[in-house]
Each structure stands twice: as C-alpha cells, then as structure tokens.
C-alpha cells in the first residue's frame, strides 16, 4: 500500500475507539471467565482424587474383611 495519509471523520474515529475499548473489556471478561474455569477444574480434580482414595480405602477394607471371613477358623 502507499503511504498516503488516511482521513477519518472525528465521530468515526471516536466510534472506532469505543469499539476497541469494548473489545478490550470483552477480552478481560473472557480472561476472568477462563481463570474461573481453571480454578473450578482444579477443585474438581482435587475432589476426584479424594473420591478415588476413599474408594480404594473402602476396597482394601472389603478385601480384608473378605479374607478374614474366608480363613478357616476365623469365626
């Protein structure tokens, strides 16, 4: 393109600035939303790990009870 100056009406320029500011605000909102999603995902992962550990503990206890009950002379 050539290096000729571009003339824009002042009101169009102000409208363009307003649109740019609105876009910046939307980007900031998107960043905040994404951060919240990341936090929720992290909390969910922590909760799932806790559930997994609890299930494994219950499974170990059930295995112990099963083994104890199936041993001869256990009762």
Residue pairs with C-beta under 8 A, 6 or more apart in sequence:
8 16
68 74
69 75
